[in-house]
Amino acid sequence: MATSPLHGHSDYYGGPAQEGSSYSMDSSKNSTIANEKKARKAVEEDAARLQNRVQTLQKEEQKAQKRLEETRSKAHEILNLRAQNEQRQLEREQRHQQMQEQLAAQRQDFGSAKEKSFKRKVKVEKQSYLAKMTSAEQTKEERIENEQRLAEYKLTRRLSALEKKDAVKKSMMLSQRKLDSYRMQKIQATHADYEHRLQEEINARLLKEQELQQLSGMELELIERLKKKQVEQQHALQELQEAMSHTSRPVSVSDMQWRPSLSQQSSYTSQLSRGRASPSHRQHSNQSQLVPPQPKALPEAAPGEPTDEEIACAFAVYDPDSTTYIPTDRIGDLMQDLGMPLNPHQLAQANAQLDRTQCCQVSFGEFLLWWKG
């Protein structure tokens, strides 16, 4: 309980305080008001706490009243449920008694039905036994009959298999004979065809050898002619030198024909003396040097078709190394020099006929044979 602000201060107005200054009195009054305010605030706080406590107690009272009502309601429900359970229990007992009575009646009916069923079962078993015995006898007879039929069927199949085997064996032997005969005919036909092709190849080879021999003879003849021409040219050269020695006019290049060197003359003469080994050796050896070097300028074209000597001279113009071979791209120029120019289509055909091996060069013998062909 708050004390009064004046309690304990009975001597405030009648003691030594009365002799203090006015400032002390004012301070004491201020202190009393502050204490009163604090006391009032404390009282207000106590009143608020008490109010809260009263409200809490009222709520607790309401909750207790609610619980009481709920408890009374639950007790009433429990009493109702108990009455219902007792009624159900009574009904259950009545139903159980009725079921017992029904079961007793059913047992009695089941006993009589069971006795009837047993009698019926015994009767059916007797009938089934008699039927089984009869069926077993019939099955035994049928089994014996089936075994006999099976033995007869196996015997028939065995005989049929033997007959088929003999027929297949005979058919295989006949097929083997036919196959052997066909193979023999095939071998004979193949042998005959081989012999025919072999004979054709032999005939073709003989024809080619004859052509090579003819060309070889023609080439030797041309070489002899060229030797004679060389001798004539040497005589003409000597006459020209003698004529030049009696005149002071210089000799121009256009006035001079082909002058073979001493080394070329000796090489050409030795090659002519050695001769040729075989026609086939001509195409793959260095016998190409048998044709002597010819002048770069062609002689005047004779009227009509060029002779073999003129052809050889024109061929030698494009064969400066005396290999008796010229490139296929010079055939057009050679034909132009021989007075028979070819158009591009004719030139392509000529190259295809002359260069069958695709080696891009043509020998003098091949060109001469093509020219005469």
PyMOL commands that set and color helices and strands:
alter all, ss='L'
color gray80, all
select helices_A, chain A and resi 16-19+22-245+262-274+280-283+287-290+308-317+328-337+344-354+364-372
alter helices_A, ss='H'
color red, helices_A
select strands_A, chain A and resi 325-327+361-363
alter strands_A, ss='S'
color yellow, strands_A
deselect
rebuild
show_as cartoon
